[in-house]
Amino acid sequence: MKFKHPKSIQIIAMKDNSFRTEINSIPSHPIELKDRILTTGSCFAQQFGDWLQGNKFNVISNPFGTTYNPISIHKNLLDTLTSKLNESLFVEQDSIWKHYDYHSQWWASEMKNLIDQIHKQQSEVSQLLKKSNVVIITYGTAWVYVHKAEKKIVSNCHKASTTLFEKRILTVDEIVDSFSDLHEELKKVNSDVRFILTVSPVRHIKDTLQLNSVSKAALRLACDSIVNKYDKVDYFPSYEIMMDDLRDYRFYERDMIHPTVEAFDYISQKFSDQYFPADVVSFVEKWKNLKQALQHKPFHPSSSQHQLFLKELLTKLKSIKEVSLDEEINLVQSQLTNA
């Protein structure tokens, strides 16, 4: 098979007199402030979604909660388009109903109420998917648990007995085929949607470091196959930035599993370099300064000095035209003593 270079190919450059390799991004199809974005997948997808929301992008962040394996991620999105819900995968634990396809945040004291909750969320996400410009998917692990009785891969075991499940690793073909199913169905209702795939840098060391490496390798191979198979699908190298650019335990939290805030800030800056056009970069920088000003806690709110600070801040907020800042403007106005 002829190799096709990924659309988001990275240049790895070692600077003179440097003792690290830096991954420099080639700009990809830009993400604009007006774009409608959905992030889904592992806890890293939640971080990305929250970061984008914090910068005033139009984002729905991980609407089905943390989901680690590609099959479950794709299935949750695919099922929203058909309102499909496998009722054989409901489970009752201590008078609480949950579903093996969904995060534990989805629960109810009665099965019917849980069905209603999930269908309502599916309907909302379905409408968003049909209008989204960008879907960002973060894969966490290729290890899955298969419900033995139902012969179905589940998203969450909800701490049920391990005897009910079989643990195995997904093949690259399984991941690619699953994405293809999602891609085909979503393109029928939204031909303009594009995908950004990434592999979470969070380490799943419960599987052992050796098998975590096998898992990440399967995910990375699958992403490469998908990017080379489809237009409007990019790969963003979160995993490579953490493993090969930062490459130091000081960028991990004390659990040695999750990246630190500094590491995430660095990775998100690389994302900005790859996807944000100049006008968006300029806005994000302006908004960063305004956010810091909004978080200021004065010792004397009614002092003339702070009131002048609020008036100047209000003027700056009103000068922003790229996004709506009505909430922030109203907040500042409520703190003015002569308002």
C-alpha angles and dihedrals in degrees: 000000000000112000116238116202112241114254091234096046113168130225114219109203129181110206122220113274090006125133097203138058115236123206108222117196126227108220113259132194101316127250112222129202090245093056119111109231135189123191121194140167134049128014087274088064088056091052091050092048093048091048092052091046089050088057092052099257118149098252141158104201119211096322094188096045129246112342120174111184124068096231093057093043092053093042094053090053094043093049091055089065092057101027086237118169124174103223092191089070097062114113132192117214122175091340091309122115121218136164126233091221094057141060118263090253084081107076141126140180089241128043093227091056091051091050089052092049094051094044090051091052091045090054093050094047091045091057090048094048090053089056102033122119095193134029114190114198122191116195116206107180142354091215113105140180118228119206101232098209095046095033088223131134108240131207097213130018091199089218091291119156113297088225088075093062143056118212119216141148123253120241120234090246092054091054094046093047091049092051090047090057091052093044093051095049096042093049089057091064100027115028093173098057118116131193134223113197126195138169115233115245089213108115118232095206094163084080087054122257091268095055092040086060091050089050095049090046091054091049092048093049090049092050091050091051092048094048090051092047101050139045117227092035119113134181120222113199103226090142095048093047090055097042102037108020105037093024098163135108090230086075091061128081118246090272088066087225110081126057116246124247088259091054092049091048089053093048092047090051088055088051089052090050091053102041113019119087120218096267092052092048089052092050094047090053092049091046091050090060093045092050090053090051092049090053093055112123111203124207090215111031095181096049117120090239093056092042089055089049090053093049092051090046091050090053091051092048092051090051091063110099102165096080139010114269097174093128093052093044091051090049093054093044090054090058095053109103093213094044 
